[in-house]
């Protein structure tokens, strides 16, 4: 089944509006059971996305960070589902640095096929369909778009051209592990100069898809909803996301939703 990217674009913009409404205020921060911060923006974006995705196709289940816990026995037979992080980069949101995103991925038979990432504070929309291409649209909320064809026409196809003389590795602003530092030193030994590009949330995947970074090593914990949309966009742009232990393509809907280490590259 083919999904209309314009519909998904609108769902992400609507979620972004809810987030930015909270972002403009003084907001309260709750602490979840795993000690990660939760704001009203997460909840409001989740509700908008759930409503929007049900409107697109009510038969397709949704696995969302802010949704109810869905046990593996219930979801193990899913062949297709939406994987959602309504607000990825909550710490960036709380710091008010703008580097937070809405993440929506379609998972088909354990692998992402569509990825949607919208950064509402930056007003940049990234999207990709694996096997068809990845795109970026700036000033997304102000773009005069009424259908999928116009969305594709007004977007820039990824990757964009880059200077190939310098190897770039993207690392988290909030999570720079010792193992990531070792990886970068290994790159330097092999390639010489390595430029480290910092970014928050799933925008790190987008930098790889754009061609602004060659590698995104993540040797620290993430959850499935943190990576599904980003992986789809990287793969749609011709890159790869592979497991650290065996270099196999990253897959989803595992019994344990905690991701292992991975490397995104182009």
JOWOPE-V379579 format. One record per residue. N is the residue number from 1. NEAR is the number of other C-alpha atoms within 8 Angstrom. Layout:
{{N	NEAR} {N	NEAR}}
This chain:
{{1	2} {2	3} {3	4} {4	7} {5	7} {6	10} {7	8} {8	10} {9	10} {10	8} {11	12} {12	14} {13	11} {14	11} {15	15} {16	13} {17	9} {18	11} {19	14} {20	11} {21	8} {22	11} {23	11} {24	6} {25	6} {26	6} {27	8} {28	6} {29	8} {30	7} {31	9} {32	8} {33	5} {34	5} {35	6} {36	7} {37	10} {38	10} {39	11} {40	10} {41	12} {42	12} {43	10} {44	11} {45	15} {46	14} {47	8} {48	11} {49	13} {50	9} {51	8} {52	9} {53	11} {54	10} {55	7} {56	7} {57	7} {58	8} {59	5} {60	9} {61	8} {62	9} {63	11} {64	13} {65	8} {66	9} {67	7} {68	5} {69	4} {70	7} {71	6} {72	8} {73	6} {74	7} {75	9} {76	9} {77	6} {78	7} {79	8} {80	11} {81	12} {82	13} {83	15} {84	12} {85	14} {86	17} {87	13} {88	12} {89	12} {90	11} {91	7} {92	13} {93	12} {94	6} {95	6} {96	7} {97	6} {98	10} {99	14} {100	17} {101	15} {102	16} {103	18} {104	15} {105	15} {106	14} {107	16} {108	10} {109	7} {110	10} {111	9} {112	16} {113	11} {114	14} {115	18} {116	18} {117	15} {118	14} {119	14} {120	15} {121	8} {122	8} {123	11} {124	12} {125	13} {126	13} {127	12} {128	16} {129	13} {130	14} {131	6} {132	7} {133	12} {134	17} {135	12} {136	12} {137	11} {138	8} {139	9} {140	9} {141	6} {142	5} {143	6} {144	4} {145	6} {146	7} {147	7} {148	9} {149	6} {150	9} {151	11} {152	9} {153	7} {154	7} {155	10} {156	10} {157	9} {158	12} {159	9} {160	8} {161	5} {162	6} {163	5} {164	5} {165	4} {166	8} {167	11} {168	12} {169	14} {170	16} {171	15} {172	11} {173	8} {174	5} {175	7} {176	9} {177	8} {178	6} {179	7} {180	12} {181	9} {182	8} {183	9} {184	10} {185	8} {186	8} {187	10} {188	10} {189	7} {190	6} {191	8} {192	7} {193	7} {194	12} {195	8} {196	8} {197	9} {198	9} {199	11} {200	13} {201	13} {202	15} {203	12} {204	14} {205	13} {206	12} {207	11} {208	18} {209	18} {210	11} {211	13} {212	9} {213	14} {214	12} {215	12} {216	14} {217	13} {218	10} {219	10} {220	8} {221	9} {222	9} {223	9} {224	12} {225	13} {226	13} {227	10} {228	16} {229	18} {230	16} {231	14} {232	16} {233	20} {234	20} {235	13} {236	14} {237	14} {238	9} {239	12} {240	11} {241	13} {242	12} {243	13} {244	9} {245	5} {246	6} {247	7} {248	6} {249	8} {250	9} {251	8} {252	11} {253	9} {254	8} {255	6} {256	5} {257	9} {258	8} {259	9} {260	10} {261	12} {262	12} {263	12} {264	15} {265	11} {266	11}}
